[in-house]
Amino acid sequence: MKIIPISLLILFLCSSLRSTLFAQDFEVAPVVLNYTATTENPQSINLYITNHDETPNTYKLNFSDEYFGQDGERKYIKAGSTVNSCYKWISLDNEEILVGPEQTGTITLTLTPNNPGANKTKWMTAFVSIKKDNNADLYNSNSTETGIKLIPRIAVKIIQNFKEKSNVTFEILDSTIFFNKANNMLSLKFKNTTEGEVKQFKYLYSSYSEVSNKEFQSSPITTTLYPNQIKTISYNLNNFGKGAYECLFLIDPGVLGTSKAVRKRIIIE
């Protein structure tokens, strides 16, 4: 049996852009379950688990709530313990399945919203792992702060019902750009204050050299933020020559929000 490196496991847990991921000879798809269920119309989505091992394996699901701390760091805690969790709305046709070599098994997850909060954004994470005698509960008090264990597993994001119909709002923390002279690092923090997940935050950085009169602008980057998530934007200016620069961060939340820009004059010595 192959052992997955911790660095690769962390990549698996943090990724939400790929539709299929691999770990310890098994495959899970999709890795993001986007629900738009209502109280009148529950919604079911199939999760497909393919066994690439040479022997049959039993796969099971464990759940954790996911949130972002004041530092913006992603954390996993006990399922159903946060106000944004949809854990109580989820039901399974099977909690675990036996899958033969090079075969695919299916677990169906049904989401049934209940009032109150049926129209609010809810989310959580499901972890798929091979069932072992000693891993009945993947999340426990001995887990690391992010919930990462040595047991190979694949994280599946579960998101319910935010369609970006409300106004998108965000806050620039400290209302300033921070410049670290020791390593010439320029950074800015902003926080999503919208009630739901926002997939359309776009940001870019530009600078103007007062010495050479040359201008630089980075390519725009689009990011997704959960409610109250903090995003840190950083740029390394070590390639810049000595002198004074006018620097600007622009954050654009899309058509449902108001763009903001923060400017700062810095000196590289």
N, C-alpha and C positions, 0 to 999 in steps of 0.2 A: 504494500500500500504506500502510495506517495505521501510525503508530509509536506504540507503547504507552508512556505515561509511566512513569518509574521508580517513582513512588509507587504506581501501580496494579499494577505488576509485583510489588512487595514484598507487596502485599495478596494477590496470587495465590499467592505462595510460602508465606505464613503461614496461609492459610485452610484449615481442615479441616471446616468446617461446611456448605459448599455442595456440592450434588451435581453441578453443572455450572458451568464457568468459561469465560471468553472471553479471547483475546489475539490480536492481529494477524490478525483475521478467521478464526480457527478455534476450534473448540469441542471440549472433551474431557469425557467422562463415563464412569464416575464418577471423582471425584478422590480417593476413598479406597477402596482395595481391602482388604477385611477377609477374611483367610484363616483357616480352621480346619482346615488340612490335617494329615494324619498320615503317618508313614512308609508305612503300608499303603494310605492313600487320598490320593494327590496331588489337588490342587484347581486348576481352571482358571477364570479370570475374564476376560471380554472387556472390552477398552478401546476405546471408540468415539470416533473422531476425525472431526469434520465440517468440511469446507472451505467457508468462507463467502467466499473470495476469488473473483475473476473468472477466474483461471487455475488449471490443475492444480498441485498442490504435492505434494512428497514429504515425508512426516513420519517422524521417527525418534525412538527412545527412547535416552536416556542416563541412567545411574544414579549416585547418590551416596549414601553413608552419611550419616546424620543423628544428631547427638548434641547434648547440652547441656553447656556448660562450667560451671566452678565459679560463674560469675556468672549462670548460668541462661540464657545466650544460646544460641540455636539456631545450629548450625554444620553446614556441608556439607563432606565430605571424600571422598577416593577410595573408590569402592564396594568393599566387601569388606574394609575395613581396620579395622573395629571388631568387637568380640566379639558385639554385638547385631545384626549385619547378617544379612539373609536373602538377600544377593546371590547366594551360591553355590547357593541352592535354586531360583532363578528361571530359567525357560527361556521362550523366545518362539517362536511359530510364524513370525513375521516381525520382523526388526529395524527395518524401515522399510516404508512403504506409499505408493503413489501414489494420491491422491484427487482426483477431478475437482471442478469448481465445484458447490457445493450438493449434494455427495454425502458419504456417510459410509463410512469405512473401519474395519476392525476388526483389532486386534492382540490375540492371546490370550496371556495370561501364566499359566504353570503353575508352581505352587509344590510342590516335592517335598522335604519335610524329611528330613534325614539325621542319624543319631546321630553324636556326642553333641549334645545341645542341642535335640533335636526337640521337647521339651515346654516350651521356654523361649520367652519373648516375643522376637520378632525384628522388625525394621522397617528401612525404607530409603525413599528417594524416587526416583521415576522422573520425568525431565523430558522432556516432549513438545515438539518444536520442528520448524520447517521446515528441511529439510536444505539446507545451503549448503556451498560448497566449502571455506569457512574455519571451519566449526564442527563438525568431525568429533568433537572432544572438548570438550563444554561445560564440563567441570571441568578446570582445570589450575592450575599454580602461580601464575599471574597473576590468578586469581579473587580476588574480595574474600573476606573472612573468612566470610561467609555463603554464598558460592558464587554470588552474584547477578551475572549478566553482562548486557551490553546486548542480547544476542540474545533476542527475545521467546520465551517458553516458558511452559508450564503445568506446575506441580508436581503429581504424583500420589503420594499416600501409600500405602505398602504395609505392612500390619501382619499379623503371624502369631501366632495361638494364645495369647492371654491372656484367660481367661474370668473373672477375678476370683474364682477359687475359693479362693485362699490368703488369709491374713490381710493386710489392708491396714495398712501402717505408714508413718509419716512422722516427720520430725524438725523441730522449730522451731529455726532457726539462732540461735545466741547466746542463746536462751531469753529474749529480751527484745523489747520494742517500741521502735523508734527514733523519736524526735521531733526534727525539724529546726526549731528555733525561728526560723531565718531566713525560712522560707517556710511555717511552720505545717503541715508535711507529716508525717503519721503513717504509719509503715510497719512491716511485719513480713515476714520471710522464712521459708518452710518448704520442706522437701525431701522428695520422694517416695522412701522407702527400700524400697518394695515391689519384688519382682523383676520386675514387669511394669508395663504401662500401667494406670493407674487412671482411670476416667471419672467418678468419683462424688465427688471432693473438693468439699465445699461450705464456704463461709466467709462470715462476716458481721462487721460492726463495730457497736458500740454505745457511747454515751457518756452521762454524767450530769453536769449542771452543778451544782456546789456553790453557785453564786450564785443561779440561777433555779429550781433543783430540777426542771428540765426534762430529759427523757430523749429521746435520738435513737437510732434503730436503722436500719441500712441494709438493703436487700433482700438476701436470700441470693443468692450467685453460685455456680454450679457450674462446675468446670473439670476438664480432663483433663491428667494429668501422665504423662510417661514415667519409667522408672527413673532415679533420681538427678537428675531435673530439679528446679530451684529455682524457686519461685514467689514473687514479691514482691507483697504486697498494700499498696496505698497509698491514703490518703484525705487530701484537702485540707481543712483546717479554717479557711480564711480567712473563711468566713461565720460562724464562732463568735465570740461576744463575748469580752471580756477576763475572766480569772478562772481558777479551778481546775476541772478536769474529771477524772472517773474514766472511763478508756477501756478497752474490752475487745475483743479479737479472739477469735472462736470458729471453730475449724476442725473440720469433721465429715467423716470419710472414709467414712461410710456404715455399713451394717450389719456389714461385715466388719472394721471397725476401731474404735478408741477415740477419742472426741472429746477435744480439748484446748482450753483457754482460757488466754489470757495477759492480765493486767490491768496497767494503768499509770496513775499519776496525773500529769497534766501541767498546766502553767500557761501560759496565753496572755497575753502582756504587751501 
